Amino acid sequence: MSKSSRVLEPIGLIDNAGGTQIRREVSDLLEAGIQIILLDLTNITFMDSSGLGALVAILQQVRKKEAHLYLCSINDQVQIILELTKMDKIFDVLTDRAAFDLAIQS
């Protein structure tokens, strides 16, 4: 069985509202049977603690469905939050979409 994948490209902030929106979109993808989800954060300008909480909740959702979540193209501010909270060890963080394409081919 081939695993289907989708890319989400949120824009702006990952805060309480932005995180809720991303969580809803991921939930819809999981219900549709998508097995691999990439959050391309190229267009994210800022993430706060509630946004981080939303990403953790999304990761839990994805794992319950035995699916996979990847993050890519994160900016320095998001990288710092992930490192300070040690979440960079929990999430599969890739440099860009090309790295994602390589990761899902193997």
N, C-alpha and C positions, 0 to 999 in steps of 0.2 A: 504494500500500500504506500503510495507516495504521500508525503506530508505537504499540505498546502501552507503557503506563507503569505503574509500581508505586511505592508509597511504603513505605519501611521506617522504623520508629520505634524505634530502639534505646533502651534504658533504662539509666541508671546511668553506668558508666564505659566509656570507650573506652581500654582498656589491652591487654595482650597477649591475655587471654582474650576480652574484649569485641570486640576487633578481629578475632580469629579467627572469632568467631561471625558478625559482620557480613560478613566476607569469604565465608564459607560461604553465607550467605543470598543475597548478590549473585551468587555463582557459580551457584546454583540458578536464580535469575531469568534470568540470561543464557542458561543452557542451555535454559530454557523459551521463549526467543525474545523476552524483554522487551527493548525498545530504549531506554527512558528510565527511569532510576531516580532517585528522590529520597530522600536520607537526611535525614529530618526529625529534627534533633537537639534538639528542644524538651526532651526528658527526659534529656539527657546532662548530668551534673553535673561531669564532669572528663575530660580527655583527656591522656595522657602521651605520651612520645616513641614508644613502641611502638604506641600507638593511631594516631599520625600516620603511622607507617610502614605500618600496616594500610590507612589511607585511601589512601596513595600506591599501594600494591599493588592496591587495589580499582580505582583510577582506571586503572591500567595494564591490568587485566583487562577493564574496560569498553571502553577504547579498542581493544583487540585484537579485540573483537567488533563494532567500529564502532558502539557504542551511546553513550549520553550519561549522565553522572552529574551530579546537582545536589545541593548541600547547602543546607539552610535552617534558620532559627531557631537559629543558633549562639549560645552564651552568650559572655560577655566573655573567659573563660579560654581557650576554644577559639579565639576570634578573635585573641587575643594570640599564641598559638602559631602560627597560620596566618600572621600578619603578620611575626613574628620570623623565620620560616623562608622567607618570601616565597611560601608556598604559597597565599596568598590570591590570587595572580596566576595560579595554575595551576588551582585549582578554580573551578567555577561556583557562587558563593555567592549565595543569594537571601535576602531578608529573612524571608519566610514562605511558606506554601502558596499564598496568593493570588498572589504574585509568580511562583511555579512554574506555576500554572494559566495565567497570562498568557504566560509564556515558551514553554510547549509549544503554545499556540494559534497562535503566530505562525510 
